Amino acid sequence: MSARALALGQLVLAAILWSVSGILVKGLELSPVAIASGRGLLAGITMSFLLPGGFRPARLNRVQIFSGFCLALLSICYVAALKLTSAANAIVLQYTAPLWVALLAPVILGERTSPRDWLFIGLIFGGVVLFFLDSLSSGGSLGNALALISGFFFGLQALVLRSRDNYLPASGLILGNYLTFLLGLWAWPGSWPNLSGWLFLLLLGVFQMGLPYYLYALAAPKVTSLELVLVTMLEPVLNPVWVFLAYGEEPGPMALFGGILVIGSVALWSFLKKPPSSLT
C-alpha cells in the first residue's frame, strides 16, 4: 500500500470516528460543559501518549497557546450545541468554518478572498439562515448560535494551524484538550456520571477525539489540502445518520435543505479552489 493510500485510509477512519460525537454526547446525562471537560482530559492524555516524545508544555509558544484556546472554546460550544439542537444542525453549522476563514484570512494571513469565494460565502450564509428559520418552532436557536460560534473557532484554529510560528501543531491541539478540561471543572460538582456514562466519556475522549486527531496529524503531510477537506467531510454526512438510527432525531425540512446547501457549497468550493503549494 502506498503512503498516500494509507493516509487517505487514515483520514476516512478519522472522519468516521469524529462522526460518532452526536450519538455519544446525546446519550450522556451530564451537562454539556462537563462532557466537553471530561472528553478533553481523556483526549489530551491519549494524544500525549501517541505523540512521539510526549507533550512538552515548556516548549509551547504563544501561537500554539492561542490554538489551544481556540480548540477549547470550539469543543465547549460544539458539545453544548449537540445538547441544545439537532446533531445535523450542530455539525453542519460547525462546517461553516470556511466562511470565517475567507473573512479572516486577508487580515491574519494576508490571503486574498476572490469574487468566487464571496459567491460561495453567500450560499453558505443562505444555508445558515435556513437553519435558524427552521428552529424558530423547535426552540433550537441557542444551540444553532453555539454551533455557529464553534464554526468560527474552527475556522480561526485552521488559520492558526497554518501559521509559520506553529512549528508543532499537535502540541497546540493537546494543550487545547487540557484547557477544555480545566475550563469545564466548575461544571463537575453534582454531575458525576454512572458506569455507562464513564464508558461514553472514555469512548468520546479516546476514540472520538484523541485517536482521530492523531490519525489526522499523521495523514495531513501525505495528501493534498483538497483531499484533507473533502475526505473529512464524511463527518457531517455521517453524524446525523448515526443519531437518527439511534434516537430517531430528524432535522426539519428547511434545516435539511440548508444542510445540503452548506455541505454542497463547501465541497464544491474546496474542489474548485486551487490549494496553495505550501499545503499540498
Secondary structure by P-SEA (a helix, b strand, c coil): ccaaaaaaaaaaaaaaaaaaaaaaaaaccccaaaaaaaaaaaaaaaaaaacccccccccccaaaaaaaaaaaaaaaaaaaaaacccaaaaaaaaaaaaaaaaacccccccccccaaaaaaaaaaaaaaaaaaaaaccccaaaaaaaaaaaaaaaaaaaaaaaccccccaaaaaaaaaaaaaaaaccccccccccaaaaaaaaaaccccccaaaaaaaaacccccaaaaaaaacccccaaaaaaaaaccccccaaaaaaaaaaaaaaaaaaaacccccccc
